[in-house]
Amino acid sequence: MTPMEIVKSAVAVLDEKMAREIQVLQIEELTTLADYFIICTGTSNTHIRTLTEHVEHALEEQGIRPHHSEGHGSGTWVLMDYLSVVVHVFTEDARKFYQLDRVWADAKPINMDDLK
């Protein structure tokens, strides 16, 4: 799968499972960390667990496994690293605190309509 196909699959699941404020940032020209960041908000620890489990399951069905995953224990920020795509799922408070949207303000935002 291409990085954009991974993004589309992950965003479709996050949207279906009612993640809030889904944002996709193209960061490939700014860093070697990844090509895209997906940032979204879950309404509770349980919701965050549901979002991350469903993204992981959907991508595994397509043969894509995360290279690294962390934060499942805290439940406030879960990071799933698929090398070219990194998925960040936050609680509302954690998202406000870490402000990844602001930290990566130079990144190119991807229009959500283009992902459907």
Helices and strands as residue ranges (DSSP letters): H 3-16, E 20-26, E 36-41, H 45-61, E 68-70, E 77-81, E 85-90, H 92-98, H 100-103, E 108-110, G 112-115
